[in-house]
Amino acid sequence: MVYVIGFIGFVVGFCVGQMMLMFLLRHKTNEDLKTDPRLKIYGLLNWLVAGIGSIVFVSLYGQYFG
C-alpha cells in the first residue's frame, strides 16, 4: 500500500511542479523555451517537486496509518 501512496504522491507532486513551471515561465516565448539552455534547470525543478511530493505522502501515510 505504501507504493500506491508513493505513486499518488509522485503524480500529485508532478502536477504541482507543472503548475509551478506554468507560473514561472509564463512570460517566455516558445522560441525561448526551445533554445535557451539556461531554462533546462526548470525541468529538474519539476522532478524535484515530484520526489518531494512522494516523500511527503509516504511520511503522512506512515504517520496516520502506520
Buried (B, 14 or more C-beta within 10 A) or exposed (E): EEEEBBEBBBBBBBBBBEEBBEEEEEEEEEEEEEEEEEBEEBEEEBEEBBBBBBBEBBEEBEEEEE
